[in-house]
Amino acid sequence: MPVKDFSTTAGSNTAISGINIAESCPAGNLNNALRQALADIRAYANSAEWFEYGDGEGTASINYASGSSFTIAGADVTAAWHVGRRIKASGSATGTIYGVIASSSFATNTTVNVTWDTGALQNESLTVWLGILSASNGAVPLASATAKGTVELATTAETLAGTDATRAVTPDGLAALWEKGADIASAATISIGEGGCFHVTGSTTITDIDFATDKAGRTAWLIFDGALTLTHHATSLILPTGANITTAAGDACLVLSEDGSETIRVPVYCRKDGTPVGAAIATASDMESASDTTKLVTAGRAQFHPGVAKAWASVTLSGGTPSLAASHNVSSVTDNATGTTTVNFATAFSTATYTVAGIPEDAGTNFDLWGVSANKATSSYRVVTAGGSTEGVGDTSFCLVFFGDQ
């Protein structure tokens, strides 16, 4: 009778591995029984980490119930076979597998449900061992703030909550702060779960954003897959510039929990096209009035400012024929006569009251440049090159620049 079959009732131990030690047994049996008992104790000590507890009282009947459960006949031993305790099981088809008790209950028999590390029980004769350490109030000191003794692992929810001071954080738990999370369907209120980066799908207006596990200072990036409205709220969903934002596909924003109590701020909003959020763009009339100091100027509207040249041209005359060397808002030049050239605008001026400045260019000779006021039109301007008092000098170059309203 190995150690697993010993009874806690002394009078019930009447044999050791089949050797009779009951009252009036042969004297020689005692020698053999003692030797066998020592062998049994040694065999137990060789694998003392695991013990065939059975029902805690002599030989037990352990039977297969399912791949993840078994029964112990006739005894309520749920106290020993308790949740969280490690167990080992063995059988010819099962092999040797390890797991942890998920639950135990008693009716006629004790039923033990197990979460196995790998493998499963097979319907056969089974041997089952209990780990000698209890899952609660065990001999090894519990974890503490100094991490001495056994260490318990924090769940991802505990990691996100950030309040536990004794449990150890796993790589998976840490990743819950920054990894890509599951897509979030847009809704009036959306909840941010485990992760640090999420795609938001759909087009439903969002009026509230919450963290499923909130902690002051927690952040997450949201990437919008389409157009929807983010609704500004002064205390619960604080958006840049204090106004609603209409998203576009590819836009992204950083969400910050300010106080751990659902006060959400969006300190950063990045449009996919790089357009600033909340910044007003100056219109053509804004540029023409030249008075606004808050709106942004774009390249396509800078030309409308009165201080910006609306057109300019560098014209070369060769053999009396003009040609454009370089220009802006000038579509062509026309040869009217020797030394007389018309500059044609691509975009006309609104009136003919625009201002013109020009200079002739010719090395070593004095030339003048005359404007012909009678031919000053909204769509063109005529100019004459002259040498001294002689009009219509044909071979020289000149530059013109025009200011006014278009």
C-alpha positions, 0 to 999 in steps of 0.5 A: 500500500503506497503512501497514496493509499495510507489512511489517516485512521491508524486502525484502517492501515492493515496492510502495506502493499499487500503485506498483512500488518493486522493484529496477530499477523506473523512476526516476519510480516513486520520486517517486510512491511517496514521495508516496504513502507520505507520504499513507499516513502522514498518513492513518494519523496522522489516526486514530492512536488505531486501527490496522489491525494485522491479522496484524502482517505485511503484508496480513491476511485477517480473516473473519466468524465470528459476531456477536461473533467473527472470525478472522485467517487463518494467524497466531498473533497472540493476543499483540496481540489480547489480552483487555481490548484495545479494538477497532473494527469496520466494515462496510456492514451492521455499521456502525461498532461498538466493543468489548473483546476477551473472549478470543483463541485460535489453532488454524489461525487466530486467533479473537477473541471480543469483547464489543461496547458495542452492535451486532454483526458481520454476515456481510460483508467487515469492517475491524477496528482495534486500539486502540493502547493495550495492556490490560496494560503500556500506555504510560499509568501504571496507577492508584495510591493517588493516582488518577493515570494510568488508573483501574480500576473496582472490582467490587461484590464489591471494594466490599463487601470494602472492602480495595482502595485503588486502584480507583474505586467506581462508583455501582452498586458503592456501591448494593450497600451499601444498595439492596434486594437479592433476597429470601432464602429462609429456611434453616438458614443464610442468606447476605446478598449485594449490598444493604442491605435484604432480605425473608426468605421462608418459615418455616424456622428460621434458626440462622446468618446470613452475609454473602457478602462479609464485612467487619467493620462491614457491616450489612443490614436483614432484613424477615421475610415470615412466622413463623419462629424466629431461633436465638440463639447466643452467638458466631455469631448474637447476639440481643437478650436472649440468647434465640430470637426468633419472628418475625411478618410485617412484623418487621425486624432490623438484622444487624451483622458484628462482626469480618468472620469470621461473628460476627453480632450483631442489635443492633436488632429491631423488631416490627411491632406495636411490642412490645418484644423480650424484655420480659416483660409483667406478668400479673394475678397479678403486678400483684396481688402488687405485688412484681415490678420487671422486667416491663412493665405494660400498660394492660389490667392496671394495674387489678389493682394493689392501689394502683389504684382498681377502681371509682369513680362520680360520682352525681347525685340529682335529685328523689330519683332517682340517675344516673351523671355519670361512672364506672369499672367501675360498670354502674348505680345503683339508687334504693332509697328517698329518699336511698338508692342502690345502686352496681352494679359491672360487674366484681365484687370477689372478696370484700366486704372492699374499701375505700370512700371517699366524699364528698357534694357539695352547695353551701351545705348540710352533708350526710353520706354513710353506707355501709350495711354490711349491704348491702356485697356483692361486686357492689354497695354501698349508700349513704345521703345524710343532712343532719345527723341526718336520713337519706334526704336526696334531692337531693344528689350524691356521689362514691365510690371503691373499692379491693380485689381483683377 
